[in-house]
Amino acid sequence: MSSTAPTGRAPEPDDALKAALHYVFDSQIPNYGDYNLVCVTECGGSVLGPRPGAPVPTGLVLGYRRRPVELVLAPFDRGTLAGTGQPTTIDLTNLAYVSEPAPGAFDVATSTGRVVTFTLRPACELGAGSAVTLAQEDDAADLASFLRDLVGL
């Protein structure tokens, strides 16, 4: 989901969804152009849906860049794709740790004690009642590589 530039190709089925998630991120982050974007799901479920009896998981558009190292987490409602809260910026000045307790599950903690736990998958299902799938296999693999590099710091 790293680019929305025209490519001369036919639109992909998930282009509208990518554009909606870019809007969620872009409307909250002033210098959005420097970030790769990936849809992740905060704790409470998996990207494919909530666990039985668990609250509906919160979606996050996670923007990241390698130089300077930075993560920006922009929460949104998985049903309406509307922004739902204050974005969180994490960089080398406030990063406490990153861990991967299970494949595709990451904990990112700040020096203030905030821990964000999320799952990362190659496809993300979104939308109320209609399973619209956002394909993000390459972006998810790149983000996982980036996070694993941070685990090693």
Contacts in CASP RR format, 6 or more apart in sequence:
PFRMAT RR
TARGET T0000
AUTHOR 0000-0000-0000
METHOD contacts of the structure
MODEL  1
MSSTAPTGRAPEPDDALKAALHYVFDSQIPNYGDYNLVCVTECGGSVLGP
RPGAPVPTGLVLGYRRRPVELVLAPFDRGTLAGTGQPTTIDLTNLAYVSE
PAPGAFDVATSTGRVVTFTLRPACELGAGSAVTLAQEDDAADLASFLRDL
VGL
1 18 0 8 1.000
1 21 0 8 1.000
1 22 0 8 1.000
1 36 0 8 1.000
1 37 0 8 1.000
1 38 0 8 1.000
1 39 0 8 1.000
1 134 0 8 1.000
1 136 0 8 1.000
1 139 0 8 1.000
2 36 0 8 1.000
2 37 0 8 1.000
2 139 0 8 1.000
4 15 0 8 1.000
4 18 0 8 1.000
4 19 0 8 1.000
4 22 0 8 1.000
12 135 0 8 1.000
14 132 0 8 1.000
14 133 0 8 1.000
14 134 0 8 1.000
14 135 0 8 1.000
17 81 0 8 1.000
17 126 0 8 1.000
17 132 0 8 1.000
17 134 0 8 1.000
18 134 0 8 1.000
20 81 0 8 1.000
21 37 0 8 1.000
21 39 0 8 1.000
21 61 0 8 1.000
21 76 0 8 1.000
21 81 0 8 1.000
21 134 0 8 1.000
22 32 0 8 1.000
22 37 0 8 1.000
23 81 0 8 1.000
24 61 0 8 1.000
24 74 0 8 1.000
24 76 0 8 1.000
24 81 0 8 1.000
24 82 0 8 1.000
24 83 0 8 1.000
25 32 0 8 1.000
25 35 0 8 1.000
25 37 0 8 1.000
25 61 0 8 1.000
25 63 0 8 1.000
25 72 0 8 1.000
25 74 0 8 1.000
26 32 0 8 1.000
27 83 0 8 1.000
28 74 0 8 1.000
28 83 0 8 1.000
28 87 0 8 1.000
29 35 0 8 1.000
29 63 0 8 1.000
29 72 0 8 1.000
29 74 0 8 1.000
29 87 0 8 1.000
34 65 0 8 1.000
35 63 0 8 1.000
35 64 0 8 1.000
35 65 0 8 1.000
35 70 0 8 1.000
35 72 0 8 1.000
36 63 0 8 1.000
36 64 0 8 1.000
36 65 0 8 1.000
36 139 0 8 1.000
36 142 0 8 1.000
36 143 0 8 1.000
37 61 0 8 1.000
37 62 0 8 1.000
37 63 0 8 1.000
37 139 0 8 1.000
38 61 0 8 1.000
38 62 0 8 1.000
38 63 0 8 1.000
38 64 0 8 1.000
38 120 0 8 1.000
38 136 0 8 1.000
38 139 0 8 1.000
38 140 0 8 1.000
38 143 0 8 1.000
39 47 0 8 1.000
39 59 0 8 1.000
39 60 0 8 1.000
39 61 0 8 1.000
39 62 0 8 1.000
39 124 0 8 1.000
39 126 0 8 1.000
39 134 0 8 1.000
39 136 0 8 1.000
40 47 0 8 1.000
40 59 0 8 1.000
40 60 0 8 1.000
40 62 0 8 1.000
40 118 0 8 1.000
40 119 0 8 1.000
40 120 0 8 1.000
40 124 0 8 1.000
40 143 0 8 1.000
41 47 0 8 1.000
41 49 0 8 1.000
41 57 0 8 1.000
41 58 0 8 1.000
41 59 0 8 1.000
41 60 0 8 1.000
41 78 0 8 1.000
41 118 0 8 1.000
41 119 0 8 1.000
41 121 0 8 1.000
41 124 0 8 1.000
42 57 0 8 1.000
42 58 0 8 1.000
42 59 0 8 1.000
42 60 0 8 1.000
42 75 0 8 1.000
42 116 0 8 1.000
42 117 0 8 1.000
42 118 0 8 1.000
43 57 0 8 1.000
43 117 0 8 1.000
43 118 0 8 1.000
44 50 0 8 1.000
44 51 0 8 1.000
44 54 0 8 1.000
44 55 0 8 1.000
44 57 0 8 1.000
44 58 0 8 1.000
45 51 0 8 1.000
45 54 0 8 1.000
45 57 0 8 1.000
45 119 0 8 1.000
46 57 0 8 1.000
46 119 0 8 1.000
46 121 0 8 1.000
47 57 0 8 1.000
47 119 0 8 1.000
47 120 0 8 1.000
47 121 0 8 1.000
47 123 0 8 1.000
47 124 0 8 1.000
47 125 0 8 1.000
48 121 0 8 1.000
48 125 0 8 1.000
49 57 0 8 1.000
49 125 0 8 1.000
50 56 0 8 1.000
50 57 0 8 1.000
56 78 0 8 1.000
57 78 0 8 1.000
58 75 0 8 1.000
58 76 0 8 1.000
58 77 0 8 1.000
58 78 0 8 1.000
58 84 0 8 1.000
59 75 0 8 1.000
59 76 0 8 1.000
59 77 0 8 1.000
59 78 0 8 1.000
60 73 0 8 1.000
60 74 0 8 1.000
60 75 0 8 1.000
60 76 0 8 1.000
60 116 0 8 1.000
60 118 0 8 1.000
61 73 0 8 1.000
61 74 0 8 1.000
61 76 0 8 1.000
62 71 0 8 1.000
62 72 0 8 1.000
62 73 0 8 1.000
62 74 0 8 1.000
62 118 0 8 1.000
62 143 0 8 1.000
63 71 0 8 1.000
63 72 0 8 1.000
63 73 0 8 1.000
63 74 0 8 1.000
64 70 0 8 1.000
64 71 0 8 1.000
64 72 0 8 1.000
64 143 0 8 1.000
64 146 0 8 1.000
66 146 0 8 1.000
68 91 0 8 1.000
68 92 0 8 1.000
69 91 0 8 1.000
69 92 0 8 1.000
69 95 0 8 1.000
69 150 0 8 1.000
70 89 0 8 1.000
70 90 0 8 1.000
70 91 0 8 1.000
71 89 0 8 1.000
71 90 0 8 1.000
71 91 0 8 1.000
71 108 0 8 1.000
72 87 0 8 1.000
72 88 0 8 1.000
72 89 0 8 1.000
72 90 0 8 1.000
73 87 0 8 1.000
73 88 0 8 1.000
73 90 0 8 1.000
73 116 0 8 1.000
74 83 0 8 1.000
74 87 0 8 1.000
75 83 0 8 1.000
75 84 0 8 1.000
75 85 0 8 1.000
75 86 0 8 1.000
75 87 0 8 1.000
76 82 0 8 1.000
76 83 0 8 1.000
76 84 0 8 1.000
77 83 0 8 1.000
77 84 0 8 1.000
78 126 0 8 1.000
78 127 0 8 1.000
78 128 0 8 1.000
79 126 0 8 1.000
79 127 0 8 1.000
79 128 0 8 1.000
79 129 0 8 1.000
80 127 0 8 1.000
80 128 0 8 1.000
81 126 0 8 1.000
81 127 0 8 1.000
88 110 0 8 1.000
88 114 0 8 1.000
88 116 0 8 1.000
90 108 0 8 1.000
90 110 0 8 1.000
94 110 0 8 1.000
94 111 0 8 1.000
94 112 0 8 1.000
95 108 0 8 1.000
95 109 0 8 1.000
95 110 0 8 1.000
95 111 0 8 1.000
95 150 0 8 1.000
95 153 0 8 1.000
96 109 0 8 1.000
96 110 0 8 1.000
96 111 0 8 1.000
96 113 0 8 1.000
97 107 0 8 1.000
97 108 0 8 1.000
97 109 0 8 1.000
97 151 0 8 1.000
98 106 0 8 1.000
98 107 0 8 1.000
98 108 0 8 1.000
98 109 0 8 1.000
98 147 0 8 1.000
98 150 0 8 1.000
98 151 0 8 1.000
98 153 0 8 1.000
99 106 0 8 1.000
99 107 0 8 1.000
99 151 0 8 1.000
100 106 0 8 1.000
100 107 0 8 1.000
100 147 0 8 1.000
100 148 0 8 1.000
100 151 0 8 1.000
101 107 0 8 1.000
104 119 0 8 1.000
104 120 0 8 1.000
104 121 0 8 1.000
104 144 0 8 1.000
105 117 0 8 1.000
105 118 0 8 1.000
105 119 0 8 1.000
105 120 0 8 1.000
106 117 0 8 1.000
106 118 0 8 1.000
106 119 0 8 1.000
106 120 0 8 1.000
106 147 0 8 1.000
107 115 0 8 1.000
107 116 0 8 1.000
107 117 0 8 1.000
108 115 0 8 1.000
108 116 0 8 1.000
108 118 0 8 1.000
108 147 0 8 1.000
109 115 0 8 1.000
109 116 0 8 1.000
120 140 0 8 1.000
120 143 0 8 1.000
120 144 0 8 1.000
120 147 0 8 1.000
121 140 0 8 1.000
122 135 0 8 1.000
122 136 0 8 1.000
122 137 0 8 1.000
122 140 0 8 1.000
122 141 0 8 1.000
123 133 0 8 1.000
123 134 0 8 1.000
123 135 0 8 1.000
123 136 0 8 1.000
123 137 0 8 1.000
124 133 0 8 1.000
124 134 0 8 1.000
124 136 0 8 1.000
125 131 0 8 1.000
125 132 0 8 1.000
125 133 0 8 1.000
125 134 0 8 1.000
126 132 0 8 1.000
126 133 0 8 1.000
126 134 0 8 1.000
END
